[in-house]
Amino acid sequence: MPMMAPNEGARRRLLVLIWLYFWLLILEGALRKWVLPQFTDYLLVIRDPLVLLIYLQASRGGFMGETSRYIIFIFTGITLVCQALYHSTMGVHPIVTLYGVRTYLLHVPLIFIMPQVVRQSDILKFAKWMMLASLPMAVLLGAQYLSPSSSFLNAATIEGGTQITAAGDIIRPAGTFSFTTGVSSFYRTIFAFCLFGLMVKTPQLPRWLVLASMFSIAAAAMVSGSRTFIMSCVLVLMFALPMLTYFPRLVPKFMLFALVGLLGFAVMYCLPTTHAGLETLIERWTGAAEAEKGSYVTGNWLGRVFAGPIESFYWIDNTPILGYGLGLGTNVGGKIMTGSAAMIAPEWEWARIIFEAGPLIGFLLIGVRMFAAMVFIYYSWLGLRGGKFLGWLLLGTVIFDMTQGQIKQPTTLGFLCFFSGLAWAAMVTAIKRTSLTQNQILRIRNRIKSQRELAG
C-alpha cells in the first residue's frame, strides 16, 4: 500500500467528516421523525458539533483557506455578537440570541473549507450517491403521498403536529427530511447533476443512473405538491441556457435531456399515483395563484422573487433600529419565547432579517449575501467560459437561497452552505485548469516566437 503524504492523510480524514455532514443533512429528518423522535429538538442541531469538528480538523491540517476570505465574515460575526449581547440585556432569552448568531454564522466557513478538501472526483461521488438515493426517495415520497396525515410515514418533527398539506387532506411528502423544503433542495441538486451527466460524459455518472434519476425527479415532482420544487428546477434549467450559447455543440445533448425529461413525465403520468399527484399539484398551484391574485407566473414565480424584498421595506418603519432580537424569527426562538412553535416574525427572509436585526444591521446582512452571490456568479462564469460547467450548474441550485432563502430552517441552511462549498470547489478546479491551459498556450507562443527569431 503506497504511503500517503501527511497533508493527504489529513485531507482524507477531513473528507470523511464532510461525508458524514452530507448524510446527516439527508437523513436528519428520518432521525427526528422515526428513529429518535424523543430527541427531536436536540437532533435539530445535530450537524452543529460536527461542523465545529470539521473546523478544528481543517485548522490543524491547514485547510482553512486564505485568511482574506474571512475578513467580511469576521466583521459580520463581531457585529452580530455585539448585537446579540445588546438584545440579551433587552429581555430576549440568551439561548434565542445565541441560536440567532448560530443561524447567521456557524455553517458559513464550511463554504471556504470545502474547496481546500474536495476534488472534482469527490464532487462526482456526491453526485453519484445523491442519484442513487433519489430512486428509493421517490418511492418513499409516493408512499407518503398515498398515506393519511396520521400515518407513521408522515410523522412530523413536532409532537402532535402534521406535515403541511398540498390540497385538501393530502400532505406534501417530506421524504427523509423534516419538511418538504428538503425534498425541493435535494431534487433540484440532482437535476443539476443530471444535466451535467448528460452533457459531459464521465465514468462516475453512468448514463443508466442519469436516466433513472431523471425518472425519479419526474415522479417526485408530481407527488411533491410543491411549487418550490418545480420553480427551483426551472431556475437550474435557466442556468443551463448560457452554456448552449457558448458551446453550441451541447445543443443536441440538451435536446436529448429535454426528450428524456418529457418521456419520464409521460411515463409517470400513466401511473395512478403520480397522475393523482399531478392533479393535486395543479390544484395547489391554481389555488395559490388565485389567493395571491395573479397568474401562474405572477402569482407564483415573480411573487416569490419580489414579495420578500418588497415586504422588507414595510418593516423598516415598524422595527427598532437594532431590531427585536436575533433568533426571534426562528421556530426555536418562537418556542422559547412563547412556549409554542408559533412564528412571531415575518415569513419572508429579508423581512425576517430586518425584524430580527433592525434596518441598519439587517441591510448589512442582506448586502453581504448579495455580494457573495455576485462573487459566485463571477467566478462560476469564468469557469463556464473555460468549458467547465459543473460549478455554474451547482450555482443554479443555491443562488436563490444565497440571496433570499430562509436560512432559519436548518435543512435550507445546510443545503446552502454544503452545496455552495461544492460549487466553489468546482469553480476553483475549473479556474485552475483554465489558467493552466492559458499558460501552456503562452509558452507555446513564446517558443514559436523564439524559433522564428533564431531562424531569421
N, C-alpha and C positions, 0 to 999 in steps of 0.2 A: 504494500500500500504506500503510495507516494506521500512524502512529508508535506504538510501544509505550512505556508508561511504564517507566523503568529497573527498577522493582520487578517489573513484569510480565515483562520480559525475563529477569530473574534467576529468577523462578518457573518459567518455561518451560524454562530450561536445567537447573534442578534436577529438573524433571519428567522430562526425558529420562534423567537418571541413575536415577531411580526406575523408569522403564520398563525400563531395562537390568537393574536388580536383579530385576525381575519375570521377565524372560525367562531370566536365568541361574538363577533359582530353578526354573523349569520345565524347563530344558534342561541343568542341571548334570550330571545322571546320564548323559545322552547323550554329553556331552563326555568324561566319565570312562570310560565303558564302550566307546564305539565310535570316537570321533574322536581323542582323545589319551590312550589308556589308559596310555602310558608316564609320563604326568604325573598319574596319578590322585590321588596323595597331595597334590599341590600344588593341584589343582583342587577338592579338598575345601573349601578356604577361599577359593575364587575370588571370593566376594562380599565378603570382608573388606576388601580395599583399596578396593573400590567404595563400601562403606558409609562408610569414612573420608573418601572424596572427597565423598560426599553431606553429611557433617557439616561439612566445610570450606566447601563452597559455601553451605550453609544458614547458617553463621555469618557469612560475608561478606555474604550477602543479607538478613540479619535474619529468618530463618525458623526460628530455634531454638525459638520459643515463649516462654512465661513462665518466668522463672528459678525461680519457686517450685515448678514441676513437677519440677525436677531435685534437690530437696533430699534426698529419700529415696534417689534414685539415687546421688548423690554420697556420702552417708553409707555406703551399702552398698558402693560402689566402694572407698572408703578402707579399710573393714573388710576386704574381700577381698584387697586388695593387701597389707595388713599380714600377713594370714594366709598369703598365698602366699609372702611373704618368710620367714616362720617355717617353712613346710613345706620350702622350699628348703634351709634350714640343717639339716633333719632327714633329709636324704637323698633327697627327691623331686626328680627332674630339673627344672631351672628351666623348660625348654620345656613340661613337663607342667603345672606350676603356671600358667605364662603362658596356656596353652591353656584351663585351667580358668577363669581370670579372664575370658578372652575369651568363653567359653560363657555365663557369667552376665551379662556386661555389654555387650559390644561392639555388639550389634544393637538393644539396648533403646531408645536415643534416637530411632531411626527412628520409633517409635510417636508421639513428641511432634512430630516434624518434619512428618510426612505431613499432618496436619490443616491445617498452615500453607500447604501447597503444593497438595494435591489437592482439587479441587472435585467437586461432585456429578456433573457431566458426565464428569469423569475417571474416577470410580468406575465409571460405567456403561460406559465404554470398556474398562476392565479386565474387566468382566463379559462384554462382547461378545466380546472376544478369547479369554477362557477358554472360553466356549461354543463358539466356532469351533474352538478347539484340541481340545475334548473329542471331536469327531467322528473325526478321524484317530487320536486317542489310543485310542479304543475299538477301532478296527480293529487297532492295534498290540498292544493287550492280548490280543485274540483270537488273533493270530498267535503271540504269546509263549506263550499257554496251550497251543496245539497243538504247539509246538516242544519238542524234548527239552531237558533242562537243559544239555546240551553245545552247544546251538545258539548261533550268533553273537548272535541276538536276545536270548538270556538270559544274556549275559555279565555277570559280576559286577565290582564295582569293586576287589575283592581278587584278586591274581594266584593262579590255581589254585582260586579259590572258586566257589561257585554260588549262585544265588538260593534263598531259603527255599522249602521245599516246602509245599503245602497238604494233600495226601493222597497217600500212595504216592510215586510218582516225578513227580507233577505239581507244577510250580512255581507260586508266586504271582507273576504277572506284575508287573513294576515299571514298565512303560511307559518314558518318558524319564527316570525318576527313578533314583536309586541303589538304593533299596529300595522295597518295596511300601507303606511308610508314606506316601510322597509321593503315591501314587495315591489313597489314602484322603483325604488333606488336599485334594488337587486337586478331587476329585469332590464332596466334601461342600460345598465352597465354591460350586461350580456349582449344586448342589442348592438352596442358599440363594438364589442369583441367579435360578434358575428360579421359585422360589416368588414372589419379588418381581416378576419379569417377568409372571407370570400375574395377580397381584393388582393391580398398578399398571401401567396402560398407558403405555408410554414408547417413543418412536420409536427410541431407541438399542438396544432389545431387541425386535426384531420377533417376532411370535408364532411364525412358522415356525422361527426359531432356538431359541426357548424349547422348543418341542415336540421338535425334533430333538435338543436337548441332553438332554431327559428320556429319550428312547430310548437315547442313548449312556450315560447313567447306569445305566439298567436293564441294558444289555449289559455294561458294565464291572463292575457289582456281581456279576453272575452268574459271570463268569470270574475274579474277583479272588481267590477263596479266602480272603478276609479278613473276619474278624468285625468288626474295627475299622471297615471301610468301612461295613458295614450299621448298626452301632450309632451311628456319628457322624452318619449321615443321619437316623436316628431322633431323635437329640438335636436336630438342626436342626428337624425336624418338631414336636417338643415346644415349641420356642421359638415356632413359628407359632401354637400354640393360643391364647395370651393375646390375640393380635391379633383372633381371632374373637369373644372376649368383649367387647372394647372397641368393635369395629366389626362388628356382625352383617351389614352389607351385604357383607362379604367372604366370607361362608359359601358362597354359590353359586360364587364363583371358586375357593374352596378345594376344593369338591366336584369342580369341573372338573379341578383339579390332580390330585386323587386318582384320578379316572376316567382321565385321560391316563396317569398312572403305572401303573395296573393294565393299561391297554391296551398300554403299552410292555413291561411284564413278560410279558403274554400273547404278544405278537408274538415277543419274544426267546426265550420258552420253546419256540416251534415251530422255532427254528433249531437245527441239530445241535450247533454249537459251544457256544452259550450254554446249551442244555439240559444238555449234559455238564458244563459249568462249574457249573451249579446243583447237580447231583448231587454234584460234588466239594465244593462249599461246604457242603452239608448233611452230608456225611461228615465234613468238617473240624469243623463246629460240634458234631455229635453226639459225635465222639471227644474233643474238648476238654472238653465238659460231663461226660463220663464220667471223664476223667482228673482233673478238678477236683472230682469228686464232687458235682455239682449238676445242676439242671435247665438248660434253655436259658437261663433268666433268671438264676438264682442262680449258675450256673457260668460265665456269660459276661459279662452286663451288671453285675450287682451285685458280682460278684467283682472285676472290673476297677476299679470305683469305690472299693471299700473295702480291697482287698488291699494297695495301696500304703501308705495311712496306717497300717494295722494293722502291716505289716511294719516300718515306720519305728520303732515303739516297741521292737521287738526289738533294733534296732541301738543304742538309747540306752545299754544296759548293755554293749555289745560294741564300743564305739568310743571312742577317746580324746576328751577334752573338746573338743579343737580338730581332731579328725578325722585321717584318714590322709593327706590331701593333695588339694588342689583339682586336678581334671583326671584323677585316678586312675580315676574311674568311666566315663571315655570310652574309646572304641576307640583313639583316638590315644594316650591315656595308657597304656593297657594294652600297646599295641605298643611304645612307647618303653621302658617299664619291664621288659617280659618278652621282647621280641623277636618277639612274635606278636600277632595281633589278638584275643587272648583277653580275655574280660570278667572283670575281677578285683573287681568291685563288684556289689552287688545290682542286679537288673534294674529294679525299681520306682523311680519318680522320687524320692519322698520318702526312701526308704531310701538311695538313692544320694547324695542331698544330705547326709544325716546321716553316711554313710560318709566322704564327702569333707571336709566342713566341721566335723563334730562336732555334738553336740546343741545347744550354745549358739548358734553362728552358723547352724547348719543350720535350726533352727526360726525364726530371724530371716528367713532367705531364704524359707522356706515362708510365713511370715507376710506378707512383702512381696507375694508372688504372690497370696495370698488377698485382701489389701487391694486390690490392683489389680483383681482380679475384681469385688469389691464396688463399686468406683468405676465400673467399666464397666457393671455391671448397673444402677446408679442412674441414670447419665446416658442410657443407651440406653432405659431405661424412661420417662424424661421425654420422649425423642423419640417413643417409641411412643404415649404418651398424647396427644402433639401431632399424631398422624396420620402420622408419618414412620417407616416400618417397616425401612428398609434397615439401619440401624445395629444394631437389635435382632436381625435375622436373621443378620447377619455375626458378631455376638457369639456366636450359637449354634455357629458354626464354630470358634471359638477358645477357648471358655470352659473346656473340659476340658484342653486343652494349657496354658492360662494357669495352671491350678491344679495339674495333675498330669502334663502332657505331658513326654515325655523329650527335653528340650532338648539333651541330649548329641548327638543326631542333627542335623547341620546343616540338613537339609531341614525337620525339625519346627520347629527354631528359626526358620528363615527364614519359614515359613508363619505361625507365631505372631506374629512381630513385624510382618511386612508386612500381614497382614490384620487384626491389631489396630489398626494405623495406619489402614487403610481404614475399619474400624468406627468408630474415634474421629472420623475426618473426617466420616463420615455423621452421627454424633451431633451434632457441632458445628454442622453445617449445619442439622440438624433443630431444635436448640435455638434457634439464631439466628432461624430462620423462625417458630418458635412464639412467641418473645419479641416479634418484630416484630408479629405478629398481635395479641397481647395489648395491646401499646402502642397499636395502631390502635383497638382496641375501647375502651380507656381514653380516648383523645382524643375519640372519637365520643360517649361517655357524658358527658364534661365539656362538650362543645359543646351537647348536648341540654339539660343542666342549666342552662347559661348562657342559652340561648334561653328556657327556661321562666321563669327569674328575670326576664329582660327583659320577657317577655310579662305576668308577674304584676305 
